[in-house]
Amino acid sequence: MTDELFQQRLAELRDEQIPLPGGGATAERHRRLMAVGREDLSLAKIMEAHWDAVAILAEAGREASPGALYGVWASEMPGRALRLEVDGGRYRVSGEKRFCSGAGLVDRALVSVGDTERRLVDIDLRAEAKRLQIDGSVWKAAAFARTRTSTVVFEGAGIGDVIGEFDWYVKRPGFWRGACGPAACWAGGALGLLDWAVTSGRADAHTMAHRGALAADGWLMQCCLEAAGRAIDANPGGGEPSMQLALTVRHVVEQASTDMLRRFARAFGAHPLAMDAEVSRRYQELDLYLRQSHAERDLETLGRISQSL
């Protein structure tokens, strides 16, 4: 996919409405995210954040700005939170924020600010462009280069709105419902490797054995996300049950996707990973995207709260 086609697809998907998590059709939401990940993981990374922002705003009783592509910039570095200041009766944001995906691509972003007064704010990035410094040089990986993940320095950028009260973003019921969204994208990325494997033309016994395992892993992930969607709709209240479900889903999908990465490489060797640009990019992006899972840290939390699902 060329950069021109990538931006065209973003514009097409921007106006697509998908079901909100917990609204009665969450499994359909997961299927749509999976389909976009199956198409292209860079596309999925931007669109998952956009649709997450739309869901966050809806949960806060607000509507997304028409025609705007959103990002969610909520990654935090200890001791380096953005500052929310009052200037002439207007809130402004200053400081440095890392891992800002879509910088230069998205029109607006929901941005987390503050160490002690943790809030989420809505910033019109186009209107405040003169008060932003975007440093894309910090991203060294070839994977996800199209997402323009950058460090952004805010220099007194004005905000459109404060979304929710102190810590509302992480304490709201929808936080853990939405946490299954990236897992759906991971699953889609892994299924794209299966699609390539099926059409590769190789049919020796070892390749077929790995392809069978790839298909089984793919089925497992789809069933998991389907069941999780139904469970979310049946119990949309949030809290520890939602956390347990989300961490379980993310672990299952992360493990199955990791197995698919390992098996794909063993089945097909170095050639597609080195000589096929799209396969190589998908493989590297999936491997990197899976690190949005916090691995053993999430498993420790899951172990502490685990009950029978």
Phi and psi in degrees as a GROMACS rama.xvg file:
@    title "Ramachandran Plot"
@    xaxis  label "Phi"
@    yaxis  label "Psi"
@TYPE xy
-72.2009  164.16  THR-2
-61.0301  -37.8609  ASP-3
-62.9669  -44.7624  GLU-4
-67.4745  -36.5439  LEU-5
-59.696  -47.6439  PHE-6
-69.4985  -31.5866  GLN-7
-64.546  -42.5409  GLN-8
-66.4128  -37.1259  ARG-9
-59.3757  -44.0097  LEU-10
-64.3822  -37.6377  ALA-11
-68.265  -43.6196  GLU-12
-76.1383  -26.2213  LEU-13
-53.0668  -38.8317  ARG-14
-92.1383  1.70135  ASP-15
-79.8649  132.548  GLU-16
-97.0473  124.214  GLN-17
-115.422  158.769  ILE-18
-58.5056  144.283  PRO-19
-76.6802  146.967  LEU-20
-65.9723  134.441  PRO-21
82.824  5.71301  GLY-22
-96.0688  6.71412  GLY-23
108.322  -10.4698  GLY-24
-137.216  39.9458  ALA-25
-65.8261  -34.8245  THR-26
-60.7216  -37.312  ALA-27
-65.2959  -39.0824  GLU-28
-58.7342  -46.1423  ARG-29
-61.8182  -40.6465  HIS-30
-63.0908  -38.5703  ARG-31
-68.8393  -42.3405  ARG-32
-62.554  -39.4075  LEU-33
-62.8029  -40.5398  MET-34
-65.1663  -39.4993  ALA-35
-68.0658  -39.6117  VAL-36
-63.5503  -35.0203  GLY-37
-67.3246  -32.09  ARG-38
-72.6995  -50.4627  GLU-39
-168.399  126.787  ASP-40
-73.51  -32.8723  LEU-41
-63.7735  -41.6815  SER-42
-60.5481  -44.3409  LEU-43
-63.9791  -38.6729  ALA-44
-63.2245  -41.2302  LYS-45
-71.2681  -44.0695  ILE-46
-73.2375  -33.244  MET-47
-60.9608  -42.5634  GLU-48
-65.6047  -41.0068  ALA-49
-60.5481  -50.1193  HIS-50
-69.1641  -27.8797  TRP-51
-66.7254  -42.8432  ASP-52
-61.5347  -41.9396  ALA-53
-59.8822  -42.0096  VAL-54
-67.1896  -40.0709  ALA-55
-62.2109  -46.8539  ILE-56
-62.3387  -41.3598  LEU-57
-62.1385  -39.4502  ALA-58
-65.9181  -28.0835  GLU-59
-87.8069  2.79436  ALA-60
78.4883  24.1877  GLY-61
-120.532  162.261  ARG-62
-110.281  146.09  GLU-63
-67.0426  148.248  ALA-64
-65.7711  126.416  SER-65
-56.7966  134.866  PRO-66
76.3677  4.6872  GLY-67
-98.2126  139.488  ALA-68
-96.1545  126.493  LEU-69
-104.576  152.308  TYR-70
-118.595  163.766  GLY-71
-122.804  109.379  VAL-72
-108.436  87.302  TRP-73
-125.698  11.2851  ALA-74
-70.2299  137.236  SER-75
-121.505  139.667  GLU-76
-109.125  128.147  MET-77
-52.198  128.082  PRO-78
76.0857  6.63146  GLY-79
-129.4  34.2613  ARG-80
-71.0584  152.221  ALA-81
-65.5966  151.072  LEU-82
-100.423  132.896  ARG-83
-101.975  115.203  LEU-84
-121.243  157.738  GLU-85
-107.802  126.259  VAL-86
-133.529  109.116  ASP-87
61.647  34.3928  GLY-88
83.4488  3.47753  GLY-89
-121.758  138.933  ARG-90
-72.8443  138.6  TYR-91
-135.373  156.217  ARG-92
-118.552  133.983  VAL-93
-135.369  152.095  SER-94
122.782  -172.769  GLY-95
-114.922  135.065  GLU-96
-126.251  126.761  LYS-97
-94.9648  168.674  ARG-98
55.7282  47.0087  PHE-99
-92.6132  92.3487  CYS-100
-74.5546  138.872  SER-101
85.935  10.0035  GLY-102
-59.2869  122.1  ALA-103
91.5172  -11.4026  GLY-104
-107.275  -42.7058  LEU-105
-84.7232  153.021  VAL-106
-88.8389  -34.6991  ASP-107
-137.641  161.173  ARG-108
-144.404  142.193  ALA-109
-90.7594  119.555  LEU-110
-123.309  131.173  VAL-111
-82.9723  138.532  SER-112
-137.311  153.58  VAL-113
89.3912  139.288  GLY-114
-84.7645  -51.1848  ASP-115
-97.4262  -31.3259  THR-116
-110.133  68.716  GLU-117
-67.9742  119.178  ARG-118
-133.489  165.618  ARG-119
-115.566  130.477  LEU-120
-124.563  152.011  VAL-121
-103.327  120.663  ASP-122
-120.132  129.606  ILE-123
-81.4225  100.822  ASP-124
-68.3797  -31.0223  LEU-125
-69.058  -44.5326  ARG-126
-67.6393  -30.5507  ALA-127
-102.154  18.0377  GLU-128
-56.1158  -35.4027  ALA-129
-69.8812  -16.9228  LYS-130
-105.022  17.3706  ARG-131
-123.824  138.808  LEU-132
-118.652  117.374  GLN-133
-103.985  122.409  ILE-134
-114.626  98.048  ASP-135
-84.4817  -6.6202  GLY-136
-71.3321  -16.344  SER-137
-71.0002  -20.9501  VAL-138
-87.3139  107.41  TRP-139
-93.6355  -20.2059  LYS-140
-76.0478  145.5  ALA-141
-71.1318  -31.7883  ALA-142
-62.0391  136.482  ALA-143
63.0986  24.0106  PHE-144
-59.457  -34.1846  ALA-145
-69.2202  -20.016  ARG-146
-78.9187  -9.61066  THR-147
53.5304  43.7342  ARG-148
-67.5613  123.876  THR-149
-139.396  169.004  SER-150
-94.4187  129.778  THR-151
-115.495  128.772  VAL-152
-101.739  121.752  VAL-153
-95.0733  126.386  PHE-154
-116.21  69.7026  GLU-155
72.6144  36.0362  GLY-156
-68.7435  132.6  ALA-157
-75.1576  152.924  GLY-158
-113.284  154.637  ILE-159
-84.2361  -34.7566  GLY-160
-166.3  151.77  ASP-161
-96.2996  125.075  VAL-162
-99.1112  106.381  ILE-163
82.1775  173.482  GLY-164
-87.2721  -172.94  GLU-165
-52.5478  125.745  PHE-166
62.8746  12.9024  ASP-167
-58.6842  -39.1755  TRP-168
-55.2964  -46.0064  TYR-169
-89.4373  -18.0844  VAL-170
-96.0694  -10.586  LYS-171
-67.2247  152.234  ARG-172
-57.5746  -31.791  PRO-173
-77.1652  -8.11595  GLY-174
-59.0748  -50.5311  PHE-175
-79.2991  -27.2181  TRP-176
-60.4405  -43.1553  ARG-177
-72.6348  -17.7052  GLY-178
-68.4518  -14.8139  ALA-179
-78.7084  -15.6653  CYS-180
-59.9298  -50.4245  GLY-181
-58.6077  -36.1579  PRO-182
-62.2884  -36.669  ALA-183
-63.9433  -37.5662  ALA-184
-67.145  -41.6787  CYS-185
-56.1445  -47.7176  TRP-186
-59.8347  -42.5433  ALA-187
-61.762  -41.3734  GLY-188
-61.7452  -41.2644  GLY-189
-67.7786  -37.9318  ALA-190
-65.7211  -27.898  LEU-191
-64.5238  -34.6054  GLY-192
-66.2435  -39.383  LEU-193
-61.5936  -42.0342  LEU-194
-57.2623  -43.5268  ASP-195
-65.9747  -41.0785  TRP-196
-61.3525  -39.4568  ALA-197
-65.7708  -34.0811  VAL-198
-97.7287  6.94302  THR-199
-69.7612  -25.4939  SER-200
89.8084  -8.81445  GLY-201
-82.1313  136.021  ARG-202
-139.887  22.9283  ALA-203
-71.5461  166.073  ASP-204
-60.9928  -42.2236  ALA-205
-67.2363  -41.5678  HIS-206
-62.0902  -43.0793  THR-207
-63.8531  -36.3934  MET-208
-63.8333  -45.9458  ALA-209
-67.7508  -37.2733  HIS-210
-64.1667  -37.2281  ARG-211
-62.2109  -41.6836  GLY-212
-67.514  -37.9185  ALA-213
-59.6758  -44.3241  LEU-214
-64.7886  -39.2793  ALA-215
-65.5762  -42.7024  ALA-216
-61.3371  -42.2601  ASP-217
-61.9097  -42.3681  GLY-218
-63.8917  -42.0167  TRP-219
-57.9838  -46.7315  LEU-220
-64.8422  -42.1701  MET-221
-63.5868  -41.8486  GLN-222
-64.3228  -41.3483  CYS-223
-61.5735  -47.1358  CYS-224
-70.2325  -33.061  LEU-225
-65.2999  -47.8786  GLU-226
-64.6237  -39.3709  ALA-227
-63.4748  -39.2514  ALA-228
-60.4787  -43.5298  GLY-229
-66.5191  -39.6816  ARG-230
-65.9181  -39.1648  ALA-231
-62.5493  -43.6995  ILE-232
-67.858  -31.1901  ASP-233
-75.075  -28.1067  ALA-234
-138.228  74.3417  ASN-235
-83.0885  11.8579  PRO-236
-77.6588  -13.7278  GLY-237
85.9524  -156.098  GLY-238
77.6677  -164.465  GLY-239
-59.974  -38.4031  GLU-240
-58.898  -40.0645  PRO-241
-68.3362  -38.3513  SER-242
-62.7847  -45.1361  MET-243
-61.1618  -43.9544  GLN-244
-62.9722  -47.2163  LEU-245
-63.8647  -44.5542  ALA-246
-65.8427  -34.4227  LEU-247
-66.2717  -46.6754  THR-248
-61.1781  -46.2006  VAL-249
-63.0753  -37.9167  ARG-250
-66.601  -47.0043  HIS-251
-60.1552  -45.9337  VAL-252
-68.8352  -39.747  VAL-253
-62.2384  -42.1448  GLU-254
-67.9462  -43.7137  GLN-255
-65.8412  -40.7991  ALA-256
-65.6616  -39.4251  SER-257
-63.7617  -40.4115  THR-258
-63.0009  -37.4575  ASP-259
-68.2811  -39.3701  MET-260
-59.3423  -46.8319  LEU-261
-63.854  -46.0921  ARG-262
-69.3287  -38.0726  ARG-263
-59.2335  -46.4431  PHE-264
-65.5975  -37.5924  ALA-265
-70.5321  -33.6956  ARG-266
-74.0608  -39.5901  ALA-267
-113.432  -5.93143  PHE-268
69.6104  -160.071  GLY-269
-78.6724  -22.632  ALA-270
-55.9693  -56.6249  HIS-271
-67.3928  -27.914  PRO-272
-73.473  -24.6376  LEU-273
-105.412  -29.8675  ALA-274
-109.84  -13.9743  MET-275
-110.735  109.703  ASP-276
-61.1025  -42.5351  ALA-277
-70.9796  -40.83  GLU-278
-64.4997  -45.3094  VAL-279
-60.1566  -44.2772  SER-280
-64.9078  -44.0169  ARG-281
-62.4024  -43.3719  ARG-282
-61.6776  -47.7841  TYR-283
-68.092  -38.8582  GLN-284
-68.0833  -39.6765  GLU-285
-63.8117  -44.63  LEU-286
-58.7636  -41.6633  ASP-287
-73.787  -41.9437  LEU-288
-61.2146  -35.4835  TYR-289
-61.9896  -20.1452  LEU-290
-77.2583  -0.330573  ARG-291
-71.3709  -16.6405  GLN-292
-75.16  142.56  SER-293
-97.05  19.6392  HIS-294
51.1262  -126.957  ALA-295
-61.9049  -26.6935  GLU-296
-64.3904  -41.927  ARG-297
-68.1468  -38.1705  ASP-298
-66.2013  -35.4372  LEU-299
-62.307  -45.8579  GLU-300
-60.343  -43.5464  THR-301
-61.7451  -41.3188  LEU-302
-62.3444  -36.1405  GLY-303
-72.566  -29.8874  ARG-304
-106.115  0.716574  ILE-305
-63.7557  133.244  SER-306
-134.199  174.318  GLN-307
-68.71  124.303  SER-308
